[in-house]
Each structure stands twice: as C-alpha cells, then as structure tokens.
Amino acid sequence: MDRFCFHFLYYFHSILGLIPFEVDARNVPQVRRSKRKRRWTIAIACGTSVLVFYSFYTVVTTISLPTSAFPDAILIRFLVLVECSIRYCTAIICFYQIIHNEPKLYAGVLRFGAIAQSQWCRGSCHRTLRAVQLLTAKVLFADFGLCTLFAINDGINHPESSIQEYRFNVFVVMITAQIGNIILLVLLFGSGAYSQINKHLKRTICQLLSFDTHCSYWVRRNAIRQQICCDASDTIDRLYALHEELTEIVRTVFTILQLPILLINLNQFIVILSRIYFLYITITQKGVKYISYHRFTNTVLCLCYEVIQCFLLTLGSAIITRTARKPGIILNAFIDAPLDTRTERSIELFGLALLSNDARIKVAGLYALDLMFMFTLATTINMYVIVLVQFQLNMR
C-alpha cells in the first residue's frame, strides 16, 4: 500500500511536469537527474503557458453574466478574473522556479535522502506513511473529483466553442492544487525527519538524566560514566549537524517556492472572499434564477476545498516549526549531575543554534505561515465581506 502511494504520487506529479528527476526504487531508492524528464517539464510548462493563456482569453471574451438582472455580476466577474490570473501566474512561476533551480533541488533531495537513511528505520515512520496515504486519498478523491466536477458541470450557458477552453482552465486548477500537495509533501517529510532527530536526542538525554536520578549507582562507576558522556557528546554533535542540514534544506526549498506559495495564499484569499460574497448575493437577491444549480454547488465545493487546502498548508507549516524547535525543550531538561566539559559544550552549542535560527516558514519575508496566519486570514476575509456587503446595500 505504501509503495503504491509513493509510486502514484511520483508518476502523477511527473506527468504534470512538477518532478524533473528519475527515481529508481528497485532496492534502495536512488534519485538521478534526467534530461528526458527535464525536457518533459519544459514541454509541459510551455504548453500550459500557451494553451491556458489562449483558453483564458477565450473564456473571458465569450462568457458573460446577465448584469442587468444581476447587478453585482461585474464585481464577481472581476474577482474571478483576478483569481484565474493568479492561478495562471502561480503555475508559470512554479515551472520556471523548478527548471531554473533544478541543481539546487537535486542537491537538496540527495542530502535529504542521506538524512532519512541515517535516521529512519523500519517501523519508525508509521505517522509519515499514514499521512502519505491520506494525501494520496486527497489527490484521488478531492482533487480529481472536484476538477472533474468543474469540467463537466460548468453551470453557465456559453458557446460550445469555449467548452474546451474552459476545461483547459480546470487543468490549471489541478496543477496549482498539485503544487500545494508538493509543498505538503516537503512539510510532511521534513517534520518526519525532525521527529526522528528529536527521538534520538531524547533517548540520549535520558541516558544523561540517569546520572541524576540514580546517583548512588553511578558514584563508583566513573569510567563507564565517562564513556557514556563521550558517546552522548558524539551523538548530540551528530544530531546537531543533521538538524542544521535539514533546516538548510527546508529553507532552500521554501526560498525557491516562496513566490508560488505567496500567490497560492493570495489566490486562496481571493477565492474564499469571492465565493462567500457570491453565495451571499445569490441568496439575498435570488440570483439562483440566473445561476444554475451546478454553478451554485461548484461554488460551495470550491469554497470548502480552498479552506481545507489553506488549513493543511498552515497546519503543516506549524507542525514542522514545532518539531524543529522541540530539541530546545529536550535539551533544557534539568541535569543536576556533573557532566564532562565536552558534553556540556555540545548541549550548549545545540541550544544556542536553536535560539539563533528562526524555524518558522516565512513567505518572501512578509509573513510566517503558521496557525496565526490562518486566524489573520479569517479576520481579514470577514472584514472585507462586511465592506462588500455594506457597499452592495448602499448601491441598492
């Protein structure tokens, strides 16, 4: 089951051109650069940029809402145009960043693979594998289901010539959703690697804590005690190096993808705001006469999907930030027993490094992607909905 989930996610994202590497998983998984996969990514990027731009232009010029009977259609249309433009820019910029920074991404994947092989063992990553299974289910049911529903039930009467162009825009929705899933995978595996580091660090600190809880036992065992301190110091130094390297990998990946993440968050804000306002005026002004049942249902589903997608991104960022900071809590365990100088120095260096490094996921230096961002987004959307409702009431 786990192998099927990994294979499905790898091949599906490779078909979409979002993974320009080859993975050989016969014995030990190995990642290799591939000119064929790179050319495929470039081809998908060029085809997407041309076809979606043409389809977007066609849909904009051919589809219209009855503005005379539905006065707020102009504002809704403008918000939808902004949403489609942001989705288009997100896909194009993400493809550009992947192609342009392929050597950095490849080096980061190799380094992360080395960290994973050194820390993970059989039976120690059940939570990560379970999360991968849930993410696969999300792709199969939520992403595929909603995009298929949007392609079949568009809900607005428009010329038959623009049906295919409309479905090309649904393809962009699928690509942007998978960009978010790749970010979720990075957060998922990053938090899993941090958890393994924390697990080994906690086990090491517990060995040192036994000097304090069993003082009488260690009084006459100085040689064994010294050996345990030396081993603990080596382990703490090694875990400190792995923690720093993993932090650098995560920071590099999010530096490369920071502009797509910024556009994804902006698009989520626009989508949630426009859909809530659309539902409000549709119900209050009896706009169901001019909007089909399928369009109304698609609006509700799209709103729920974007809320869940935004929540998953912020929750994943909050989890990886918490697991990256957890070594500070473990190292601050009170050790009243005397330790050797080297062990104390290792603990001190690790603790100072955690204090000096900000483990939060920052997007373009503008904001941190955490649960506080979710609260801020909700309050901002609430404020803008109130402003739009007041504006709409004054227009009436």
N, C-alpha and C positions, 0 to 999 in steps of 0.2 A: 504493500500500500504506500509506504513512504517513498520507495523508488518510483512508483507510478506518479506520485505527486510532483517529485523533483523533475522527472522527465517531461511531464506535461507542462510545467511552468517554464522549463528551459526551452523546449521546442516551440511553444506558443509565442513566447517573447522573442525568440529568434526569427520566427516567421514575420512578426511585426517589425523586425529590424532593430530591436532595442538591445540585443546582446550580440556584439560583433566578435565573439570568441567561440572556440570549439571546446567542448568538454568531453573528455574520454573517461567514461565511468566503468570500464571493464573490471579492473581490480581496484586500484586506488584512483580516485577522481583526479584528473590532470587537466589543467586549462592551458590551451595553446592559442596563440594569435593565428588568424586565418585571413588570407587575402580574399578568399571566396565569401566569407561571412562579412567582411568589411565592404566589399563591392555590393553585396545584397543590402546592407544597411544604407549605403549611399543611394542605391536604386530606389528603395522604399522611401527614403527622405525626399528625393527629387520628385518621384511620382506623387507622393502625398501633397507636397507643396503646390504642384501644378494643378492636379485634379481637384483638390479640395478648394483651392482658390477659385477655380472656374465654377465649381458647383455652388460655392458660397455666393458668388456674384449672380449666378442664375437664380438661386432661390430668393435673393434679396430683390431682384428686379421683377420677378413673376408672382410672388406670393404677397397678398395684401389682406388686411383685416377691414371689416366694414367700419370705418372711422366715424361715419355719420350716426350710426346706431350704437356704436361702441366708442365713446369719446376718448377713453383712456388708452386706446389701441396704439396711439403714436408713442406714448411713453413706454409701453410694454414692448413695442417693436424696437425702440431704441435700445432698451436693456438687453433684448435678445441679440441684437446686432453686436453689442459690446461683448456679450458672452461668447458668441461664435468667434469673434476676432481674437479674444483672449485664448480660447481653445486652440485656434489655428497657430497663434504665436507660440503657445506652450509646446505643441508638437514639433514645430520647426526648430525652435531654440534647443529643445532637448536632443533632437537628432544632431544638430550642429555641435553641441557640447560633447556628445558621445563620440562622434567621429573625430573631433579636434583633440580631445583628451583621451583617446584610446590608450596610448602608452601608460599614462598615469593610472587609468582604471585597471589595466592589465597588471601593473606592478602591485596595486592595492589588492587585487584578487589573489595573486600569488602569496603576498605577505599574510593575508587573512587565512588562506588555506594552511600555511605553516603554523599559524597560531591555533587554528582549530584542531589540527592533527596532534599538536603537543598538549592540548588541554582536554579535548573531548575524548571520552572512551565509551565503550558500549554500555547502554543503559543509563547514561548520564545526561541525555538531551531529550527526554520524553516531552517536556513542555515545548521545546522548539519544534519538534516533529509534529506535535499536535497542532501548533499554530500554523505550520506549513499546510497541514491537511485542511484546516479551516480556511486558509487563504485560497487554496485550490477550489474548495467548495464555493467561495465567494465569486471567483472568476467564472466558474461553470454556471452558477445559478443567477447571481446578481448581475454581473457584467454582461454575460451572453444573453440572459433573459431580458434585461432592460433594453439593450441595444436592438435585439430582435423585435421587441415590442414597439420601440420607437420607429424602426424601419417599416414595420407592417402597418401600424395604426398611427399615421401622422396626424390625422384629425382635422385637417384643413383642406378644403376643396381648392385644388390648384391644377394647372395644366399637366397633362400626362407627360409632357416632355421634361418636366422638372422633377419627376419622381426619382430617377436615378441620381440626379444631383443632390437631392435631399438625403438619399442614403449614403452618399459619399461623406456628408457632414456627420452622419451617425458613425462612420468609420473613425472620424477624428475623436468623437466621444469615447470610442473604445480605446484608442491609442492613449489619450490622456488618462483614462482610468488605469491602464496598464503601467503608465509612468508612476502613478501613485502606488500601484502594487509593488513595483521595483523598489521604491523608497521604503515601503513597508517591509520588504524582504531584507533590506540593508539594516533597518532598525531591529528587525527580529533576530537576525544572526548576530548583530552587534551586541544586543542585550544578552543573548545566549552565551557569547564568548566572555562578556563581563561577568556573568553569573558563575561560569566555571573558574575564572580567576578568583572571584570572591570566595568560592567554595574551598579552593586550595589554600587561600590566605587564612581563612577562618580555622581550618584544620591546623595550620602551622602555629597560629596564635594560641590556640587551645593547648598545644603542647607546652608553650611557654607559661601559660596560666597555671599549669600543674605545679610549677615551682612554688607558686604562692599558696595554692590550696592544699598541697601535700609537702609542707616544709620539712617535717621530720623525716620524710622518706628520702629527700634529696640532700640532707645535710652532709652525709658521708659518701656521697656519690658525685664528687666534683668532676671526675674525668668524664663520666657519662653525660653529666650536665653540660660540660664544656662542648662535647661533641654535638649534643642536641642544639646548643646555641649556634654553633658553626653551621650546621645543616639548615637551621631556621634562617640564619642570615643569608645563606646562598639562595634559599627558596624565595625569601622576600625580595632580594635583588632581582631574581629572575622574573618574578611576578610583576615587579615594578617596571622592568623593561618591556614585558608583554603588554602591560596596561598602557604605557606611554605609546607603544607602537600601534596598538588597537585604536587609541584615541586619535592618533595622527591619521590612520586610515579612514575612520569615520569622518573626521574633519575634512579630509581631502575630497571624499565622495560628495559631501554636502556642499563644499565650496564649488565643485563642478556643477552640481544640480541646484544651486541656490536660486538662480533666476527662474527655472521651471517651477520650483516649489513656490516662489513668490507669486507667479502667475496662477498656479493652481489654487492658492489661498484666495487670491483676488477673484478668480472665477467662481469659487465657492461662495464668496460673499455676494457677488452679483446674482448668481443663480438662486440662492436662498431668498434674497431680498425680492427679486423679480417674481419668483413663484408665489411667495406669500402675498405680495400685492396683487398678483393676477387672480389668485383664489379669492381675495377679498372683494375686488371689484366685480368678479364673475358672479359671486353670490349676492352681493348687495344690489348690483344693477341688473340682475337677472340676465347676465351675459351668456348663460347656457343656451339661449336661443340662437346665438351666433357662433358658439364654440361647441364642437361635438363632444359627446361623452368620452370618446377615446382621447381627445386632447386634454380634457379635464383630468382623466385618470393618469395620463402620462405626466401631467404637471405634478400631481400628488406623489407619484412614484419617483420622479426626478428629484423633487424636494427631499424626500426621505433618503434617497441614495446619497445625495451630496452631503446631507447632515451626517450620515453614518461614515462616509469617506473622510470628512473633516475630523470627526471624532476619533477615527482609527489613526490618522496621522498624528494628531496631538497626543493621543494616548501612547502610541509607540514612542514618540519623542520623549514623553515624560518618563516612561519606563526605562529607556536606555540612559537617560540622565540620572535617574535614581540608582540604577545598578552601577553606573560609572562612579558615583560618589560614595557608594556603600563601603569601599575599603577604608575610607576615613573613619567610619563608625567602628569597623572591626579593629583598626589599629589603635583606636582610643580606648580599648579595653584596659582596665586598670591592672597593671602588673606591679605588685609591691615587692616581689622578689628581685634581688640584684641580678642584672644580666651583664654579659660582657660588652665591651665598648663597641665592637663591630655590630652586634645585633641591635643595640640602641641606636646606632648611627643609621642602619638600614631602615629601621622603623621611622626614624625622624625624617630621612630623605623622602621616603614614600609619602609620609603625611604632608610635608611641605610642598611636594609636587602636586598633590591633590588640592591643596589650598590655592596654589598659584594658577592652576589650569581651570578654566571655566568649561564644565562638561555640558552645558546647555547647547541645544541645537539652535543656532542663530541663523536667520534667513537674511542674507545681504546686509547684515549689521543693523537691521531695522527693528527686529523683534525676535523674541525667543519662542520657539514652537513648543509650547507646553500647555497644560490644562488652564493656566491663566489666560493664554491666548484664546482658548475656546470661550471662556467667560467674557473676555473683552469683545470677541466677535459677536456673541449673542446679544450683549448690551448695545453694541453699535447698530446691529440689524434692527433691534427693537426701536431704537431712536429714529432710524431712517424710515421705518414703516410708519411710525407716528407722524413724521413730517409729510410723507407722501399722502397719508390719509387726510391730514388737515388740508393739504394743498388740493386734493381731489374734492373735498367738501366745499372749499371756497370757490372752486371752479363751477360747482353746481349752483 
